[in-house]
Amino acid sequence: MANGSVNGRGRRMPERHQGAVTVRRAVIPPSTADERLLDSRQRGDWKTRDAWRALRILSEFVEGFDTLADLPPAVSIFGSARSKPDSREWQLAEQVAAALARAGYAVITGGGPGVMEAANKGCAEAGGLSVGLGIELPFEQGLNEWVDLGIDFRYFFARKTMFVKYAQAFVVLPGGFGTMDELFEALTLVQTKKVTRFPVVLMGTWYWQGLVDWMRDTMATEGKIAPADLRLFCLTDDVDDAVRHIVNADAEIAAEQEAVLARAAAEQQAAAAAESISDEPATGPEA
Ligand SMILES: CC(C)=CCNc1ncnc2c1ncn2[C@@H]1O[C@H](COP(=O)(O)O)[C@@H](O)[C@H]1O
């Protein structure tokens, strides 16, 4: 990720974060790690370079898992990097993040500007843990100032794993390609049962209603999704509604997990009791 930080003379200087590494001015390479990995024109040296890259990719997972393992329950919030503070989605992001923080959730965003910044701000100001998972980009940018725990990633796919692994739910506000990518990845994971019972809340009915109508009238009608798939997300502009949806889903999952544990414990107890009966010496008239 690139960032313009301010030097001693108050001037902005070009800066890029590449995972743990920060480079400035002439040392900034002309492309990003993702771009170099995905560029198939350099296939000739894949055996040596890609093998090394695999270790670097692994290290991003290790860094992410290590840093985020102790996170409290969290919600990932997505939305446009281009939204301005006076936009409806900025306001909504700030409010829902604050409400989630008050409900005890950490908030995870992409750490960038726009809706991400709004969500980090809402969370931080409400006293929640505000997390930003930044990404190395070819143009100047940095973690927004409201991120209190930040990790910079080189690779989009390693970063995306963290959004899912360390969140209990997704809230998706109006956005462009990046937001669509994150929304549909989440829906695909739930639809294919790679993650179970993962609430996805769409906020901003003025923006999403057209897409939801198209999903119902075209996608479902033409059999590309099941009608039940339309229930994998909820659409609301009401902050309390959104938080309630997430809290209720969480409570249901916790109750289900408790029931599974209780069943397993009861089965274990029954098996142990049966074993002790069969171990007892036989008594009776013939004994
Ligand atoms: C001004 C600008 C384009 C900055 C880009 N800076 C970014 N910084 C961090 N995450 C990003 C950025 N752009 C896209 N993303 C990712 O994609 C989503 C937003 O993409 P979009 O603006 O909807 O398509 C975010 O939720 C985020 O995870």
PDBQT file of the ligand as one rigid body, heavy atoms in Angstrom, charges set to zero:
ROOT
HETATM    1  C1  LIG A 301      -9.399   6.285  -3.393  1.00  0.00    +0.000 C 
HETATM    2  C2  LIG A 301      -9.125   4.833  -3.596  1.00  0.00    +0.000 C 
HETATM    3  C3  LIG A 301      -9.648   4.201  -4.836  1.00  0.00    +0.000 C 
HETATM    4  C4  LIG A 301      -8.429   4.161  -2.646  1.00  0.00    +0.000 C 
HETATM    5  C5  LIG A 301      -8.266   2.699  -2.673  1.00  0.00    +0.000 C 
HETATM    6  N1  LIG A 301      -7.850   2.269  -1.411  1.00  0.00    +0.000 N 
HETATM    7  C6  LIG A 301      -8.227   1.127  -0.801  1.00  0.00    +0.000 A 
HETATM    8  N2  LIG A 301      -7.701   0.849   0.407  1.00  0.00    +0.000 NA
HETATM    9  C7  LIG A 301      -8.067  -0.268   1.061  1.00  0.00    +0.000 A 
HETATM   10  N3  LIG A 301      -8.978  -1.140   0.598  1.00  0.00    +0.000 NA
HETATM   11  C8  LIG A 301      -9.519  -0.894  -0.603  1.00  0.00    +0.000 A 
HETATM   12  C9  LIG A 301      -9.158   0.240  -1.369  1.00  0.00    +0.000 A 
HETATM   13  N4  LIG A 301      -9.850   0.199  -2.520  1.00  0.00    +0.000 NA
HETATM   14  C10 LIG A 301     -10.632  -0.913  -2.473  1.00  0.00    +0.000 A 
HETATM   15  N5  LIG A 301     -10.441  -1.563  -1.315  1.00  0.00    +0.000 N 
HETATM   16  C11 LIG A 301     -11.178  -2.785  -0.875  1.00  0.00    +0.000 C 
HETATM   17  O1  LIG A 301     -12.348  -2.899  -1.668  1.00  0.00    +0.000 OA
HETATM   18  C12 LIG A 301     -13.468  -2.313  -1.029  1.00  0.00    +0.000 C 
HETATM   19  C13 LIG A 301     -13.826  -0.998  -1.653  1.00  0.00    +0.000 C 
HETATM   20  O2  LIG A 301     -13.688  -1.042  -3.035  1.00  0.00    +0.000 OA
HETATM   21  P1  LIG A 301     -14.620  -0.129  -3.953  1.00  0.00    +0.000 P 
HETATM   22  O3  LIG A 301     -14.258   1.297  -3.650  1.00  0.00    +0.000 OA
HETATM   23  O4  LIG A 301     -16.025  -0.471  -3.570  1.00  0.00    +0.000 OA
HETATM   24  O5  LIG A 301     -14.289  -0.535  -5.345  1.00  0.00    +0.000 OA
HETATM   25  C14 LIG A 301     -13.098  -2.080   0.419  1.00  0.00    +0.000 C 
HETATM   26  O6  LIG A 301     -14.033  -2.692   1.307  1.00  0.00    +0.000 OA
HETATM   27  C15 LIG A 301     -11.676  -2.605   0.545  1.00  0.00    +0.000 C 
HETATM   28  O7  LIG A 301     -11.569  -3.805   1.252  1.00  0.00    +0.000 OA
ENDROOT
TORSDOF 0
